[in-house]
Amino acid sequence: MDRRFTGKVALVVGGTSGIGLAAAQAFAAEGARVMIAGRREAEGMGGVEAIRSRGGSAAFVQCDITEAASVEQMVARTVETFGGLHIAYNNAGITGTVNLFVEDADLAMFEQVMAINVTGTWLAMKYEVPAILASGGGAIVNCASVAGLRGSPGCSAYYGSKHAVLGMTKCVALENAARGIRVNAVCPGLVMTELVEQGFASAQDKLAMLTARIPMNRTGKPDEVAKAVLWLASEDSSFVNGVALPVDGATSV
């Protein structure tokens, strides 16, 4: 196997399950030393043990992505544990309540979505950039969504947050283009993570309806998004910077 990340340190924020866990495992399989960050310690340590059982190197740090001190400590722990930071995948995010027009949506829900998806991504980059610069450069990949490329009624909080992630991605890419850090975003469509499967467990007709809207007539898999993340983080995409890469079965076309 091509081990593109031998000698590199990768931080996966929101890496305890789903796409984040798939990315953490994929980075480790290609030689990276991986720090998994998230709120859930049991799930995070499970991911670490899975990586170590395959001969990889990984550790876990607990983090509240909405708290600046917690995010700063997350990056510091990564550098202390592995000696540097070269790659960050900022995957943490929530959907919030959907199918509510703006006048019926709850302010507390809106603020929570923005705190995690927007402020969390901004804080992550704020502390990742200096650590990556100190390590000689590298790459940041933010997890946006197909929601950041379009609009949808009843989804102003989530869609608005993912548009913001793309805006921040472009700005930070420009800030660091000449300093040796590339910043890109991956935009997944409907991907069947465990949480999504649980969410549609009692709504199979709705899942079938959403799947029928995907031109490829199927949902995505976490490892398909992980492969796109690794490409954006690798030297294979060395002249790709500030882009929003859809991984959505042509949904956004």
C-alpha positions as CSV (number, residue, x, y, z in Angstrom):
1,M,0.0,0.0,0.0
2,D,1.1,3.6,-0.7
3,R,2.0,5.0,2.7
4,R,1.7,8.7,1.8
5,F,1.8,9.9,5.4
6,T,4.8,8.2,6.9
7,G,6.5,10.5,9.3
8,K,3.5,12.8,9.5
9,V,1.2,13.7,12.4
10,A,-2.5,13.9,11.7
11,L,-5.2,15.4,14.0
12,V,-8.8,14.3,13.4
13,V,-11.3,16.5,15.2
14,G,-14.6,14.6,15.7
15,G,-12.8,11.3,15.0
16,T,-14.7,9.0,17.3
17,S,-17.2,7.7,14.8
18,G,-18.5,7.9,11.2
19,I,-16.5,9.8,8.6
20,G,-14.0,11.0,11.2
21,L,-13.2,7.6,12.5
22,A,-12.9,6.3,8.9
23,A,-10.4,9.1,8.2
24,A,-8.4,8.4,11.3
25,Q,-8.1,4.8,10.4
26,A,-7.2,5.6,6.8
27,F,-4.5,8.1,7.9
28,A,-3.0,5.5,10.2
29,A,-3.1,2.8,7.6
30,E,-0.9,5.1,5.4
31,G,1.7,5.7,8.0
32,A,0.5,8.8,10.0
33,R,0.6,9.0,13.7
34,V,-3.0,10.0,14.5
35,M,-4.6,12.0,17.3
36,I,-8.3,11.4,17.6
37,A,-10.1,14.2,19.3
38,G,-13.7,14.3,20.4
39,R,-16.1,14.5,23.4
40,R,-16.7,10.7,23.8
41,E,-13.7,9.1,25.5
42,A,-14.9,5.5,25.3
43,E,-15.5,5.7,21.5
44,G,-12.3,7.6,21.0
45,M,-10.2,5.0,22.9
46,G,-12.0,2.3,20.9
47,G,-10.8,4.0,17.7
48,V,-7.3,4.2,19.1
49,E,-7.2,0.5,20.0
50,A,-8.5,-0.4,16.6
51,I,-5.7,1.5,15.0
52,R,-3.1,0.1,17.3
53,S,-4.3,-3.5,16.8
54,R,-3.4,-3.0,13.1
55,G,0.1,-1.8,13.9
56,G,-0.7,1.9,13.7
57,S,0.1,4.7,16.1
58,A,-2.7,6.7,17.7
59,A,-3.8,8.5,20.8
60,F,-7.0,10.2,22.0
61,V,-7.6,13.6,23.5
62,Q,-11.0,14.8,24.8
63,C,-12.1,18.2,23.5
64,D,-15.0,20.5,23.5
65,I,-14.7,22.2,20.1
66,T,-16.7,25.2,21.3
67,E,-14.3,26.1,24.1
68,A,-11.1,28.0,23.1
69,A,-9.1,26.6,26.0
70,S,-10.1,23.0,25.2
71,V,-9.2,23.4,21.5
72,E,-5.8,25.0,22.4
73,Q,-5.1,22.1,24.7
74,M,-6.1,19.6,22.0
75,V,-3.5,20.9,19.6
76,A,-0.9,21.2,22.4
77,R,-1.5,17.6,23.4
78,T,-1.1,16.5,19.8
79,V,2.3,18.3,19.5
80,E,3.4,17.0,22.9
81,T,2.5,13.4,22.1
82,F,3.8,13.1,18.6
83,G,6.3,15.9,18.3
84,G,4.5,18.1,15.8
85,L,1.4,18.6,13.6
86,H,1.3,18.3,9.8
87,I,-2.3,17.5,8.9
88,A,-5.7,18.4,10.5
89,Y,-9.1,17.2,9.5
90,N,-11.8,19.2,11.2
91,N,-14.8,16.9,11.1
92,A,-16.8,17.8,14.2
93,G,-20.4,19.0,13.4
94,I,-24.1,18.6,14.1
95,T,-27.2,19.0,12.0
96,G,-29.6,20.6,14.5
97,T,-33.3,20.6,13.9
98,V,-34.4,20.7,10.2
99,N,-37.7,21.0,8.4
100,L,-38.6,24.2,10.3
101,F,-38.9,27.5,8.5
102,V,-36.8,30.3,10.0
103,E,-39.7,31.8,12.0
104,D,-40.4,28.5,13.7
105,A,-36.8,27.5,14.4
106,D,-35.4,27.8,17.9
107,L,-32.7,30.3,18.7
108,A,-30.9,28.0,21.1
109,M,-30.7,25.3,18.4
110,F,-29.3,27.9,15.9
111,E,-26.7,29.0,18.4
112,Q,-25.6,25.4,19.1
113,V,-25.2,24.6,15.4
114,M,-23.2,27.7,14.9
115,A,-21.1,27.1,18.0
116,I,-20.0,23.6,16.9
117,N,-20.0,23.9,13.1
118,V,-18.7,27.5,12.7
119,T,-17.0,28.6,15.9
120,G,-15.5,25.1,16.4
121,T,-14.0,25.0,12.9
122,W,-12.7,28.5,13.3
123,L,-11.1,27.7,16.7
124,A,-9.6,24.5,15.4
125,M,-7.9,26.4,12.5
126,K,-6.8,29.2,14.9
127,Y,-4.7,26.8,16.9
128,E,-3.8,24.3,14.2
129,V,-2.2,26.9,11.9
130,P,0.7,27.9,14.2
131,A,1.4,24.3,15.1
132,I,1.5,23.3,11.4
133,L,3.7,26.2,10.5
134,A,6.1,25.3,13.4
135,S,6.2,21.7,11.9
136,G,7.2,22.9,8.5
137,G,3.8,23.2,6.8
138,G,1.1,20.8,5.8
139,A,-2.6,20.7,5.1
140,I,-6.0,21.4,6.8
141,V,-9.2,19.8,5.5
142,N,-12.5,21.1,6.8
143,C,-15.7,19.0,6.7
144,A,-18.4,21.2,5.0
145,S,-21.3,19.5,3.2
146,V,-23.3,19.5,0.0
147,A,-25.4,21.8,2.2
148,G,-22.7,24.5,1.8
149,L,-23.2,24.5,-1.9
150,R,-26.9,25.0,-2.1
151,G,-30.0,26.0,-0.2
152,S,-33.0,24.1,1.2
153,P,-36.2,25.3,2.9
154,G,-36.3,24.5,6.6
155,C,-32.5,24.2,7.0
156,S,-31.3,27.7,7.6
157,A,-29.1,26.9,10.6
158,Y,-27.3,23.8,9.2
159,Y,-27.0,25.1,5.6
160,G,-25.9,28.5,6.9
161,S,-23.2,27.0,9.0
162,K,-21.8,24.9,6.2
163,H,-21.7,28.0,3.9
164,A,-19.7,29.7,6.7
165,V,-17.3,26.7,6.8
166,L,-16.6,27.1,3.1
167,G,-16.1,30.9,3.5
168,M,-13.6,30.4,6.3
169,T,-11.8,27.7,4.3
170,K,-11.3,30.1,1.4
171,C,-10.1,32.9,3.7
172,V,-7.6,30.8,5.6
173,A,-6.4,29.2,2.4
174,L,-5.5,32.6,1.1
175,E,-3.9,33.6,4.4
176,N,-1.6,30.6,4.3
177,A,-1.1,30.0,0.5
178,A,2.5,31.4,0.6
179,R,3.3,30.0,4.1
180,G,3.1,26.3,3.2
181,I,-0.3,25.3,4.5
182,R,-3.1,24.3,2.1
183,V,-6.7,24.6,3.3
184,N,-9.5,22.8,1.6
185,A,-13.0,21.4,2.3
186,V,-14.7,18.2,1.6
187,C,-18.5,18.4,1.0
188,P,-20.2,15.0,1.7
189,G,-23.7,14.3,0.5
190,L,-25.9,11.7,2.3
191,V,-23.4,9.2,3.8
192,M,-24.5,6.2,5.8
193,T,-22.7,6.5,9.1
194,E,-24.0,4.7,12.1
195,L,-25.7,7.9,13.3
196,V,-27.5,8.3,10.0
197,E,-28.6,4.7,10.0
198,Q,-30.0,5.1,13.5
199,G,-31.7,8.3,12.5
200,F,-33.5,6.7,9.6
201,A,-34.3,3.4,11.4
202,S,-38.0,4.2,11.7
203,A,-38.2,6.3,8.5
204,Q,-37.1,4.0,5.7
205,D,-39.5,5.6,3.2
206,K,-37.9,9.0,3.8
207,L,-34.5,7.5,3.4
208,A,-35.6,5.9,0.1
209,M,-37.0,9.3,-1.1
210,L,-33.7,11.0,-0.3
211,T,-31.7,8.2,-1.9
212,A,-33.8,8.5,-5.1
213,R,-32.7,12.2,-5.4
214,I,-29.1,11.1,-5.6
215,P,-28.1,10.7,-9.3
216,M,-26.0,7.7,-8.5
217,N,-29.0,6.2,-6.8
218,R,-27.2,5.2,-3.6
219,T,-25.9,6.7,-0.5
220,G,-22.2,7.3,0.2
221,K,-19.9,5.3,2.5
222,P,-17.7,6.8,5.2
223,D,-14.5,5.4,3.6
224,E,-15.4,7.1,0.3
225,V,-15.3,10.5,2.0
226,A,-12.2,9.5,4.0
227,K,-10.4,8.8,0.7
228,A,-11.2,12.3,-0.5
229,V,-9.9,13.8,2.7
230,L,-6.6,11.9,2.4
231,W,-6.2,13.1,-1.2
232,L,-6.8,16.7,-0.1
233,A,-4.3,16.2,2.7
234,S,-1.6,14.6,0.6
235,E,1.0,15.8,-1.8
236,D,-1.1,14.2,-4.5
237,S,-3.2,17.4,-4.4
238,S,-0.2,19.8,-3.9
239,F,-1.6,22.5,-6.2
240,V,-5.2,22.3,-4.9
241,N,-6.0,25.0,-2.4
242,G,-9.2,26.7,-1.1
243,V,-11.5,24.3,-2.9
244,A,-14.8,22.7,-1.9
245,L,-14.7,19.1,-3.1
246,P,-18.2,17.5,-3.4
247,V,-18.4,13.8,-2.5
248,D,-22.1,13.4,-3.1
249,G,-22.9,11.1,-6.0
250,A,-23.5,14.2,-8.2
251,T,-26.2,15.6,-5.9
252,S,-24.8,19.2,-6.2
253,V,-24.3,19.1,-10.0
